């Protein structure tokens, strides 16, 4: 028998998979190379590997997601229609996101899955397939009578409505499984178990039958009601998507919920069916052929009503200016960059009672702080964003960017305005998504990554501007800071720290790496810029190389420079001044000041008057030997004897810097600037043969350690230090309850007393962190969240 699937015969598939009978080996210890895959299968395999393999495995035999080679929907799908529905729509309430693939891409994915399915069937001891002919044993007339009578099917389904043409869409085992039971995640039984095979051995695929989605009405203590589709519930939490498509969740103990789950009617019949009933019903359903109901043409969703926007405002200007404690709406938590929270529920007297509230496993190393808005947490790594319930860690949706070849050095996070997300992907583009479902709004190019740019910065939203930047120092490229329109993505202004590449006797570089800060009263945007290029060769770029290694203040409405302060004039050691410019209002030497503070990579702690950029304090906060002093304007004076040479120069700090991307925190109650530092030494080399492009030399670290320092901003001197045995690359969080949270490199998440650095509590997670912790409260419960490798963990006090 020949079965056609995805344009290939079964016989052809078996030949291509190397399973044909009589295939020999040319030598005793050799196997013949497998023949090339058919083009459609090869293309589908590549798409699957990029977008699906992290859940379903490279061979589609399951990992954290179901085994697709044993899915009856895949096996029975004639032309990819059912597979296409799952791919395009996702499966709400599960880890399956929606993908915006073209019809040709879907057909190729289907071809690959069919190829894998039949290859798996031929494995010795593998699960054997059921073909449609095996199930054609019933009586259609008896099945129709059962449908309209004892089965009660006609109460919800119609052969001319939701079941019109069902046998054209589904055949064989896929059709039978669909009427026997709707997918588990659409009824009130909670999410499917996680693990190989998904919801049971072999898993289930495909969208739920029409009318199978469970409906829920949730009533709050105030009497306000919400209605929508049930997407998740367990003993503690209930979640739904309302009619406008917005996600909501509540603790079950605080609300009343009424669930109407049509799928339970299917489950109730399982104990009543006879095998004859099943076969007769199957025979009847197979008579319902013909064209399926036409799918509506894709269109933009209607604009939300005022009532919907009132319930789901997203990130408004008010939220950005005055973030509620239930949110963390920007990379730093607020515009100041202080990474400090007013929350006090977790304090020194009860911090030892913290326990893990939930854990979420992403894919890839996380170096970003998540956002929290309206009870949803947004996590990112290069090319990927996950929306997660901030109460439970339950995934709501997952977006994967189109395949690209940009550098995946890291991703610092997402930005949000209204109900729109903004996210840089590695190939120089800015992506905007609808926050409620992860659907794509637009993709706009920021820079041409082929020139050597990296795009990894978390954008910053100010009014009707989305500020984005580009990075990179392996090539001589001009820096870029850009404002784009949040609605269209169109460029509003560009600012460059350096002249265009190729300008004689000038530096390139000065790129942006970290997210800046903003003073709404002064209407000034503050950003740190990177090192000049060529990096370790300064002779071709004489002078100070403004505005590289600088802190700059820019008018966010015009993109015009207001002032600049250079932390490392004529840098030849890769000491970006891209570290967070922290904004603090307070007194300095007895006078009220609007200050900007930065623990810079070059080893100096700077305090500036942020109204004009004038220096108030410049002092080292660790070992520094590259400067001969400090100029009147507060900039260190480079010692020319410490420039890289052919025989090498010993420098402190090493290239990684005394500080780096890890965020500091400022505690206004103690006046302490808390930063994870890395006292270090390195040897720097440069010679004519190294050229004048990119790095243009080499450096080697010879010593490094880790110290958590609490600096008194009035003097820049440490009030206390805590040395890490193995160092730390984590950022810092402080709270009004007097706690400091940080992670060491051994994977211990630690709470210290901010005033004196005493350790009060720790939790051994097992791996270090490249991210910065954050905190929020929901339903009167404070959560502290940080990332470890590819995992996100939330701690809270026991209920």
N, C-alpha and C positions, 0 to 999 in steps of 0.2 A: 504494500500500500504506500502511496506517496502522499505526504501531507505538505501542503504549501503554507508557508508562514513568513510574512515579511518579505515576500518576493523570492524566497529560496525554498527549494524542495528539501524535505527531510534528508533524502539521500545525499543531496549536495552538502548539507550541513555536516553530515557525518564524515564525508570525505574531507571537508575543510578542517574539521576538528581532529583529524588524524585517527579516527575510530573505525575507518572502513576495514572490512575483513580482508585478510591476506596481505596487509602491509608488512613488509619485511624490514630487516636492518642490514645496512651494508657491511657492518663490521661487528666483531664480537662485543665491543664495549661502546658502540656508537648507535645513536638513533638518528633517523633522518630529520632534517629541519622541518618543522611543520610548514605546510603550504601557506601562502599568504591568505589573510582573511579577505572575504569579499569586501568591496569598497564600503557598502552600507554598514556591514558589521564592524569594520575597522573604525569608521567614523563614529558609530554609536558607542563603541568601546572607549574612544577618546573622550567623548562627551560624558559618558558615565563615570569615567575615572576622575574627571575634573569636578563633577557636581554631586555624584551619588555614592561613590565608593567608600567615603568615610563612614557612612551608615550601613550600606548593604554589602561592603567588601568588594575588592577588585573583581572577583569572579561572580558577583551578584548572589553569592550563597549565604549572605547574611553576616552581620556583625552586631552593631547595636540596633540595626533595623532588620526587617524580615528577610528571610531567604526567598528571593524572587524566582529562583529556578524551580521552586516547588509551589509557587502560587497558582491556584486554579484560574485566576483572572488572566495571568500572563499566558498560561498554557492554552486557554480557550479563546483568547483575543484574536480575531481573524486578521484584522488589518491595523492594529495599533490604536483603535478608537478608545478602548477602555484604558489602556496604558496612558494615552494622551490626556484623558480626563484627569487622571491622578497627577500627572506631571504638571499640567496647567493650573489645576485648582488646589493641589496639595490635599492634606487631610487634616482639617482643623482638630485640635486637641491631641495631635500626635507630633512626632518629630519630623513629619513629612511636610516640607515647605512647598510653595508654588514656584514653578520655574516658567519664565517667559521664553520658551523655545519656539522655533519655527516649525511648521508641519513637517518639513524635511528632516529636521533634527529629531523630532519625535519618532518618525518612521525609522530612522537609523538606530535610535535607542531601542525601539521594539525589535528590530532585526537582531541586535546584539543580545537582548534578553531571550529571544526565541532560540538563538544559537546556543546560549549557555544552558537553557532549559533542556534541549534535546541532547546536548553533550552530557549533562548530568544524568539523564535517564539511561544512557548507555554505559555508565560506569558500573563495574561489577558491584553488586549489592546496593546500587542506588535505588531511589524511589522510582517506581515505574509509572508512566503516565496513563491517564484515562483519556480516551479519544471520544468525541461526540457520539459515535456509533454505539459505544458501549451503553449509553444511557437512553437509547431510543427503543424502549421496551413497553412503554405505557400506552393507555387508551386516552386519546385527546378529548373525546366526548365526556368520558368519566371525569377527566381532569377539569373540564370547564364547569361541570356540575359541582364539583368540590370547591372550585374557585368562588362560585356564586352562592354556594350553600354552606355545607358543614365547615369548610375552611375559613369562612368569613373574610376572604381576601378582598372581595368587592367593596367592603366597607371603607377601605383606604385606597385601593388601587383600581385603575381602569385600563382595559385593553386598548382604549382609544385615547387615553390620557398619558399618565406617566409610564405605562408599559407599552405604548405604541412602538412597534418595531423592536421590542426587546431582544428577540432572537437574532436580529441582525447585529445588535451590539454585543451580545454575549452568547456563547455557545457552550455546550457540554458542561463540564464540572463547574466552570465559572458561573453559569446560569443557575445551576442547582444550588451551589453554595450561597448565592445571593438571595434566593427566596427562603432558604432554610434559616438564615440568621444574618441580620445586618451587622456591620463592623462593630466590634465591642466598644470602641471609643465614641460611638454616637448614642449610647444608652447610658443610663444612670449607674453604671457599674464602675466608673472611674477609668483611668487611662490604661492602655494595654501594658502588660509587664515588659520591662526593658530587657533586652538580651537577644541572642541569636534566635531568629525565627519569629521575633515580634510577638504577636498575640497567639501563642500556641505553636505547636510544631508545624512548620511550613508557613505560618502567617497568613494574613489575608491582604489582598490588594484591592484597589479600585475605590471609587467614591461610593458613599452609601446610597441605597435606593431612594428615589424621590419619596419624600414624606417620612423618612426614617430618622431624621435629625430630632433629637430630644429637645423639647421646649421647656423653658423654666421661667417662673415668675419669682423674683426675689423682692421681699418687703423689708425695708430698713426700719429701725426703731422709730424713726420720725414718721413712718407711714408712707414714705415715698417708695414707689415700686419701679422695678426694672424688669423688662421682658426681653427674651431673646433665645438664641440657640445655646444649649448647654455644651460646653467644651471640656469641662473638667470638674470632678468633685471627688473628695475622699471624706474621711470622717471629720476633717477639720476645716476644709476650704471648699467653696463652690465658686465656679467661674463661668462666665457666659460672654457671648458676643451679641450686642444689641442690634436693632434693626438697621442702624447706621453703620454697623461694622466695627464698633469700638469694643474693646475688651474690658471687662470688669471682673473683679474677684472680691470676695468677702470671707471673713472667718464665719464658719457655720454657726458658731455659738452666739453670734451677734445679729443674725438675720433670720427671717423665716423664708423658706423656699418651697415651691411647689413645682415638681418635675412631671412633665408629661412625656413619656418615652415610648413612642409607637413601636420601637424595635422590640420591646418586651412582649408584645403580642406574638411576634415570631417565635421568641424563646418559649412562650407558653404552649405553643403547638408541638414542640419537639417531642414531648412525652405522649402526645395523642396521635401523631402520624402513624399510619401503617406504611410499609414499604410500597404497597400498591398505591396509596395516596400520593406518595412522593413521585413515583414513576408516572402516574396519570397526570399530575399537575405539571410535571416536566414536559410530557408530550403536548399538553395544551399550550404551555408557554412557547414551545418551539413552533407553534403555528402562527405566532404573532410576529410575522416577518414584515419586511417592507421598510421604507425609509423611516428612520427615527425622527422624533420631533426636531425641527430645526433649532439649532442653538442661536440665541440672540447674538447679533453682531456686537463686538466689543465697543464700548463707549465709555466716555469719562463718567465717573459717578456723579450723581447730582450734588450740588453744593449743600453742605449741612445746614439745617435750619438753625435759627437763633437758639431754640431750646436745646438742640443737640450740642451746639458749641458751648452753651452754658454748662452742660454736664461734662463735656470733654474738651476743655479749652486748650489742652496741650501746653506749650511754653509760650506764654504771652510776654510782652515787654515788662509787665508788672512782676511776673515770676522771675525774670532775669534780674530785675533790679532788687527785688526783695524775695528771695527764694524761701518758700515755706519749709519747715523741717521735714515734711513728708517727701521732699524732692531733693535731687542733686542734679540740677538742670544744665550744668556746664562741666567742662573737663575739671576745673578747679573747685567746683561746687558753687562759686559765685564769681562776680567780676574781679574781686580783690586779689585772688590767687593765694589767700591765706590758708586755705584748706583747714579751716577751723569751724567747728559746729557748736551751736548753742545748746545742743541736747545734753541732758544731765541724768537720764534714767539709769544709765550704766555709769557707776561711780566707783571710787576707791573701796567703798564698803561692800559692794556686791559684785565687783568685776570677776572675782574668783568663782562666781556661779554661772559664768557664760558657758553656753553650749552651742553646738552646731544646730542652726535652725533649718538650713537647707544647703544643698550643694548642687552645682550645675557643671556638667562636663562639656566644654567646647572642643574645638579642634585647632591646635596650633598654640604657640606661646602667646599669652596675653600680656601686653605691656601697657594697656590703656585702663583708665578709670571708667567704669560704666556710668551711664546716666540713669536717673530714676525720675520718672514723670508719670503722674496719674496711676501709681501702683504698678508700673511696668518698668523693668530694668533692661537697658540696651547695652550689649556686650559686643566688642569688636576685636577681630584680628585681621591681618591683611586679607582682603577680598570677601570677608564674611561679617555679617551682623546677625546677632540673635536677640529677639525680644523675649523676655523671661518675666514671669509673674514674680514681683518683688516680695510677695509674702511666702511663696512656696518654692521658687526655683523652677517651676514648671514652664517648659518652653511654649511660647505662643506662635512664633514663626521664625524662620531662618532665611536670610537672603545671601546668595552667593553671586558675586560679580561675574560678568562674562570672562571667559578665559583670557589671560593677558600675560605678557612677559616682563612686566615691571619688577623692580626689586622688592622683595617681601621682607625688607630689613625690620619692619615692625609697623604697628598702627597705634596711634596715640588716642583714638577714640572718635566718637561721633558728636555732632552738634544737633540741636533741635530748635525749631521755631514753629509756633502754632502746632500743627500735627504733621510736620515735615521733618525728615532726618537728612543730615548732610554728612558725607563720608568720603574721604579720599581713598582711591584705590591705587595700586602700585604703578600703573602705566600712565600716570600724569593726569588722571581724570577725577572730577568731582561728581559723585552720585547723589541724587536726591530721591528718597523713598517716601511713601506714605507710611507714617508711623503705625497706623492701626493694623496694617496687614503686610507690610514689607514690599508692597508693589512698587514698581519703578515709576518715577515721575519723569526724570531726564538724566542724561549723562553729558557732562560738558568737559572739554579738554582744558586743563590748567596750563600744562607745559608739555613739550615733546620729550618723552622719557628717553628716546633714542639719543638725545644729546648728553645724557648722563644725569638727568634729574631723578630724584626719588620723591614720592609723595606719600607721606605718612602722618602728617600733622593733623591734630583735631581742630576743625574749624571753630570760629568764635562768632556768635551772632550779636550784632549791635544794631538796634533799630531795624531798618530795612536793608542791612548789609550783612552778608556772610563773608567773614574774613578767612582766607585760605592762604597757605604758603607752600613753597617747594623746598626740597633739601637736596644735598649731594655735594661731595667734595673730591670725588675721584676724577673729575673733569673740570676744565676751566669754563664754568657757566656763570652767567649773571644771576644774581639773586632775584627773588620775586615774592612780593606780598600783594595779594589781590583782594578786592571786594567785589562780590557778585550779588546780583538781585536774587532774593530768596524765592521769588515766584518763577522766574524764567531761567536763572543761572547765567544771565548775560553779564559781561564785565562792566563794572562801574568805575573802577580806577585800578591802576597798578603803581606800586612803589618799588624802587630798586635801591639796594644799598651800594651797588657798584655800577660803573659805566658798562655799556655793552661789551660783550666778549670781543677781543681783538683791538680794543683801544690801547695805543702804545703807552708803556710805562705806567700802567695802572693795574690794580688787582681785579680779579673776578672773585666770585664767591660771595660771602656774607649771607649765606642762605638761612632760612628759618627752619627750626627744628621742633620747637615747643610752642604751645599755645600761649598767647599774650594775655594781658589783663586790661581793664578799662575803668576809667574814672568818669561816671556819668555827670558829675557836677562840673568838672573841667572839660568834659567831652573830649578826652584824650585817650587814644589807644596806645598801650605800651607793649613793645615787642623786643625780644633779644635776637641779635643776628649772629651768624656763624663766622667761621674763620675765613681769611682770604685764600685765594688760590693763585698760583701754585702754592701748596700748603707749606712745605719746609724749605722753599727757596724764595728768599725775599729780594734778591738783587734786581729782578726784572720788574719789581713793583715798589719803587722807592716811596718814601713818605709814610704817613700813618695809615694809609689805606682806609679812609673813611668810606662808608660807615660799617665796616666789618668789625666783628667782635665788639659790638656796641649795644647799648640800650637806647632805643629811639622812641620818641613820642610823636604820634601822627594824628592828624584830624581824621576821624573815621568817615566823615561825610565827603571829604575832598581828596584824601590820600596825600595831603601835603605834610612834609616834615615840619614839626614845630621846634623840637630840639633833639640833640643827640649827645650821648656820653659814651666815650670809648673806653671799655674796660681793659683792652689789650692793644695798644697802638702797634701797628706793624707786626702783627702776630706771626711767628714762624714755628708754632708748636701745636697747632690745632686746638686752641683753647677758646672754643665758642663762648660767647656771652649769651647763649640762647636759654640759659636757666631762667626759671620763673621769676619775673619782676613782681614782687609782692608789695601790695599797696597797704599802707598803715597810716592812720590818723592818730597823732599823739603829740607829746612834747619831746623836744630834743634840746638839750642844754637849757631847759627851763622855758623854751618858747614853743607855742603850738605850731605844728608843722604838718603838711601833707607830704608824706614820705614815700619813697620807693626803695625797697631793699632787695639785694640780690647776693646770694652766696655763689660766686662765679667760678667757672671751671678753672680759671687761672690761679685760684687759691686765695683771692681777695674777697672780703665782705664789704659791700658798698651800701651806703645810705645816701640817697639823693633827695633833694627837694623836687618833688614830681611836678610842681608848677612850672619850673624853669630848667631842670636838669642840673642844678648846681650841686656840687659835692658837699655833703655834711660829714662823711666819715669814709675813710678807706683804710682797711687794716687786714693783714693776712689772718686766716682762721686755721692754719695748719702750716706744714713745712713748705716754704717758698724760697727759691734762690735765683730766680731768673731776672729780677728787677733790681736796679741800683737805688731806687728810692721812689717817692711819690711826688708828682708834679703839683703845682698850685691848683690845677683844676681837678685834682683827685685821681687822675689816671696814673697807674704805675709807669715808671720809666724803664723800658727794656735795657738790659745790659747786653751790649753787642758781643761780649765775650761768651754769651750763652746761646748764640745762634748756632744751628746745626753745622757741623764741619765734617770733612772726610774721616778724621780720626775720632769723632764723637764728642759729645758734651753731656755731662751728667746734669739732669734737670729735675727740679721738684716744683710742681707735681709732674707725674708722668702724663702721657698723652690723654688718658681717660679723665684726668682732671681731679681736683680736690672735691668738686661737686660735678654733677652731670644731670641727666634727664630726670632723675628721681626727685619728686616734688618735696620741698620743705613745707613747714607749717609755722604760722605765727600765732602764739597764744596771747591775746590782749590782756588777760588777767595777770600774767606774770611778766609780760614784756619780753618773752623769750622767742627767739627765732630758732626753731629746731630743724636740723638738717643732718642727713646721713652723708658723712664725708669719707674720703679715701686718701689718707696720707700715703704718698707714693713717690718713687723716684724712677726715672727712665733715662736711657741714653739715646740721643738724637744724632743722626748722621745725614750728611748731604755732600754731594760732589758733582762736578759738571756732568758726569756720565748719567746722573739721575734725570737730567733734562729739566724742563720748565713746564711740565704738564701734570695736573692732578696732584698726587702726593709729592712727587719730586724729591724723594729721599726715603729714609726709613727710621723707625724708632723702636726701641725694645724696652719693656718694663723690667726693672730689676728688683723692685720691692713694692709691696702694697699691703695696706691693712684697712680695717673698717672701724669707724668711730661715729657714734651718734652724739652730736654736739648741741647744746642749748646755749645760744649766743645772746648776751645782753646787747640789745641793739644800740644802747647809748654808747657803748665802748667797743663793741665787736668782740669782746673777750668771752670765753666760755664760762658759764656759771656752773655747769657740770658736763662731764663726758662719760660715755659708756662705750668701751671698746668691745667690738664683736670678735670672737675667736676666729670666725671664718669670713668676716666681712658682711656686707649687706648691700643689695642693689634696690632696696624697697624705698618708696616714698613714705611720708609721715602724715599722720592725722592727729590733731588735738581737739579736745572738747572742753566745754565750759565746766565740766565736772572735774577738771584737773587731770585728765588722762591723756597719754600719748600712745598711739598705736603704730607699730612698725613690725617688719618681718626681718629675721636674720637669714643668712645664706643657708643655714641648716634646715630651714623650713619651719621655724618656730614663729608663730604669730604672737606678738608680745604686747602687753599693756604696761606702761611705766607711769610713775608719778611725775607730772610735768615739772613740778617745782624743784625736785631734787634728783630725778632720773632713777629712782628705785623701781626695780621690777616688781609688779604686783600680781601678774598672771601670765601664763602662756599656754598655747595649744600647739602641739606638735603636728604639723600638717604633712611634713615629709619632703617638701621641696621648697626652694627659695622663691622669691617673688620679684618680678621686674615691674610691678605696678605699684600704685599708691592706694592705700585704703580710703574708704569713704563711709558715710553713715547717713541714715534716714530713719524716720519713724512712721509706722502705719498702725492704725487701730490701737494707739496707745502703747506700742511696743517698739523699742529702738533696736535697729539692726546695725551691725558693723560688718562691712563687706570688704574682702580683698581677694586677689587672684594669685594662684600658685601654679606655675606651668600653664596648663590648659584648663584648669579648674577654677571656678568661682565659688567661694565659701562665704556664707552669711552666719554670723553668730548673734545670739540674743539671750536674754535671761530666760530661765525656765518659766513657763506660764504658771 
